[in-house]
Amino acid sequence: MASGECLLLDLETDNFILYNISANQSANLSVLSDEWFYPAFLYAIPTIYGIIILIGLIGNITLIKIFCTVKSMRNVPNLFISSLALGDLLLLVTCVPVDASRYLADEWLFGRIGCKLIPFIQLTSVGVSVFTLTALSADRYKAIVRPMEIQASHALMKICVRAAIIWIASMLLAIPEAVFSDLHPFHDKGTNKTFISCAPYPHSDGLHPKIHSMASFLIFYIIPLSVISVYYYFIAKNLIRSAYNIPVEGNVHVRKQIESRKRLARTVLVFVCLFAFCWLPTHIIYLYRSYHYSEVDTSVLHFIASICARILAFTNSCVNPFALYLLSKSFRKQFNNQLFCCRARLLIRSQSMARSTTRMTSLKSTNHSLATFSLINGNHVCHEGYV
């Protein structure tokens, strides 16, 4: 999901969303430089990032296109899912390329403006993801546990307003990132070198990183997931009770309705579990670094763990469309239609180009024959009859 932590190479002073250049990045790389796997490792990570971006763009753009163009797919849950996909796209086109650039350059490439803007964009993406999942869970709770409270009139408009409120609230929560993030100098005693890093606090500051990391962990992970857990507790309780109360030969329509609600609730739950699983390692590493802010961990284990956590977090932004593909028959049908339409357009285009080439070849052949015939009749066979 669009959880936008841009975890730049081994950040010592991590931004929750933007783990920028580590004050000890070069030290970490020097630890690996003598290893046989270093060259392959250095170029493999940007390649993996490129694959994540490509897959994520295809999946999320197709998902948004389906929900925008297919009228039957425009419902309340799908509007929230579209907002979620938009947040994922925001992460994929901003954070992932920036993080990948750290493996191809030795210093921060995006200046002071980028240092302030990129963390703001990515924290906005995190907020959109987790708060949209919470709103989706609340919507499923209301549909299953309190269906009589659902108001059919102007439902889509109200959901659009809620989605907009989620985006605005996420932007407001991200403003401190833009205000406090800046380029700070960091000195590594081990290598006796000074690095310029984009970070929310100077290296000498020890209290603020702890407050920042714990507040981020609570606001963007623990509290939303706790609320979602409460919603799903009541959803599960209601579905179990409904299953027992319906007779074996009960109303077929009611049974289908319950099954449909179960499938949709299960889909949202899968999204939530993917988010929780993919982002937990990132939060743990951020907390660890924040409570060891004045120290530089140059161990290979820490370096590898940080990279794996980032890749896992970024992967969350490209898996939702494919999870939906496996869980939803209607979305799978529309997704296949989109792929077949693209394939058909490419086939038609290639056939058209082939026909055009054949036509040109035929015209050239005809002109060539006519020229030859006229030359033979003009007694110029030896000179021009056989070209």
Steps between C-alpha positions, in 0.01 A plus 500: 500500500615834461696520821757743400815458694786580272779318668818633357822308528575426864365817652650570834256778576182357364200689390194283558422519135834589362794306633746725332870476439664332791767695677696181474394384157853479367613304804223248441594469135866460585412207723343333199755615244741217568232236464470307176130580472536878521481594126200274441340618822547867411318473168249233601316728743416775246393225261263360762368851560443540126300176490291615799428833328404332171271242660346759732430746219336235282285362783391827662438692175292210367306486827421873494409485131256214560325679785480824299377352170283203605177632649410173675825519698427843646394424855602612847779246570647540153521878538707451814713239323558745214617761751730237647642425154556871439701519823705201388573671167615808688747286694623313194576809292663701781652290774621190319706685233652725765600202711640318197714802415699448821657189347606690189631822661708579806314809616154653533391606150180690562609814685339674794161530328497128428602432860186676617257402225570127469443415870175698488375309194593165643351551844183611323506168317538308827206683654280443196575128510439428866205739545332370183532146631339615824217665306453184293475293818246744644299475178500118518400519867201720416398284202509176700424591861278810452356475146189702592715810560624509140352788304464429130449862392818678391708211638777530240524875547536457876774243453685735262482768769637254761783399269585867447498557878744210540736658249476843664556355849801304374647815349449693823674227699788511251561875530748461792710277275536782249566759772770316695673289233820662382854430390714433808872418531591171668846396611607137515780450750590163353592637158558860617277623218212747494188432296205718405174320569136590455353435844236641734750569783870568547716208605551649848127498573401191696153568647302610196571185293361284780185710525466513123544127446260401777236751388529378140477138609185572700324732252582317179506140619384398849189718541352444150566125513346483848186675375486265202537201734201617705292541184589153380428346837139619476482407129614143574263475795206614288581267210531199730168582663335547159631165377346320798167684482425425135320166449656234283231559238492872558449785256741464208520876452598555863769234477646657186498841666686366804754324278555820303558694822741235622703517179528878512588500870763235432648711219534804726651282773761368254594860411538583869712191570726577203549855624573389858743230388687713246542808719578346839874440428538861389344631821717271712821615329395864529435460873834325545689776321316776683598356838862469380501833320847613603658171394575370152429133441738387225427130527417309184200344679349841566571611144336191346205514741436864406500422129269200542260708710490770234440254217223335700337837570518605135362164389184577695424774245483256210334190649148631572372488140622143465352400835171647378542306176515174694215586739244672274344328199354824363832685522682200349259504205546873442878475543516223239284709267743789533795273423322340202399843368861617517615179334231532232596862429866402467403209270281725284776758481760239400264350239430848363873570473552162331225572247644844435846351442355235268309766305814710458697194387226412252497852358876502463487161326231620261692816411816295451320263257352787301837668470659177382226442240540849356876468486479167313268654244744788463790261421691581816501146638876470544530823688187524715276197452639301795538723799 
